[in-house]
């Protein structure tokens, strides 16, 4: 008798289930960044199924601007899906090319409060830290 596989493959065009990114690939969250994201999700009363979308788009003083947003729909076939510290997040494949290995941290200091992108792919950044060149 033929039995169905325990984990059948996902239909074509379906993004992979979230997993921790491999070293040098994807975007990694620090525990501080994840705690702040979870705090914002709770404060804004987003559905528990909300995803965080991380990426880069053209613009800014150095060529690319970082993107960090909440997405109720989750990843598409054009995204890579990740999960760390209880946060599901996705990065579109084009952004991952410019951001592979990036660490997303959160600075909770009095003067510099906010999310910080530490991107090993960046060849230059602007003074405000929100844009980069690659």
N, C-alpha and C positions, 0 to 999 in steps of 0.2 A: 504494500500500500504506500502511495506517495503522500508525504506530509508536506504542508506548506512550511516555508522557512520561518523561523521564529521572528525575524525582523525582515519583512519583505522590502525590496528596494522602493525608494520614493518614486512617484511618477516623474516622468521627464519634465524639467522646468521647475521642479520644486526645490527650494534651497535645502541644504543639509541641516540636520538638527544642530543646535548650538553646542559648541565645545570650547574649551580653552584654546586660545591661539597658540601656535607653535612659536618657539623662539625665532625672532627675526621676521615673523610674518604677522599679519593682522594688527590689531590694536589691543594693547594690554591695559587693564584697569588696575590701579592701586586700590587697596582696601579703603583708603580715605575717599577716593573718587566714587567708589561704589556706594559707600555710606551716604555721601551727599546726594547722589542720584536717587537712592531709595528714599531719602528724606524729602526731596522735591516731589517724587511720585506720590508720597503719602500726603504732603502738604497741599498739592494741587488736586488731590483726589482722582488721579488717573486710574484707569482700570488696572488690576494686577497684571493683565496680559500685555500692557504697553511695552514697546521696545524702545531702546535708545538708538538713534541713528547717528553715526560718527562718520565724518568724511572731510573732503576738501573740495573747494570749488574755485574757479578762476576769480581773481580779484584781490583786493588788499594792496598794501604798499609794496609787497615783495613778490606778487604773482599769484599766490594761492591763499585762500582764507579757510580756516578750520570751521567745520560745521558740527554742531552738537544739538540734537533736537529729539523730541519724543514722537514716536510713530505708532499710532494705534493698529496699523495694519501689519507691521512686522516685515521681515525680509521678503524679497522677490528672488527670482532666478538670477538677477544681476548682482546679488549681494552675497557676502560671506557672513554667516551667523556665528556669534560667539556668546559665551556665558561665563561670567566670573563673579564671585562673591554675591550671588543671587541676582545679578543684573543680566538680562538678555539684551544684547546689542548687536547691531549689524553695521557693516562697512560695505559700500558699493565697491565692486571689483576695480573700477578705475581709480578711486581714491586710494585703495590698498596699494596700488602701484607706487604712489607717492608717499604713503604713510606706513609701509610695512615695518613692523618693529616698534612703532610709536607707543609710548607709555602715556596714558591719560591719568593725571594726578589731580589732586585738589589742594590748593593752598588756602588755609584758613587764618592767615595772619591778618593783622589789623589794616595794613596798607595794601597788601596784594591779595585780596580774597578772590578766589575764582578757580576755574579749571585751568590746568596747565598741560599743554601738549609738549612732550619731549620726543622729538622726531629725529631719528638718526639719518633719515633720508634728506633732511633739509640742508641745503648748502648755504643758506642765509635766512635770517629772520628780521622782522621789523622791531622797533623799539617797544611796541606795545605787546608783542608776543602772540598776536592773533593771526598773523600771516607769515608765509615762508616762501622761499624759492627752492626749487629742486633741480 
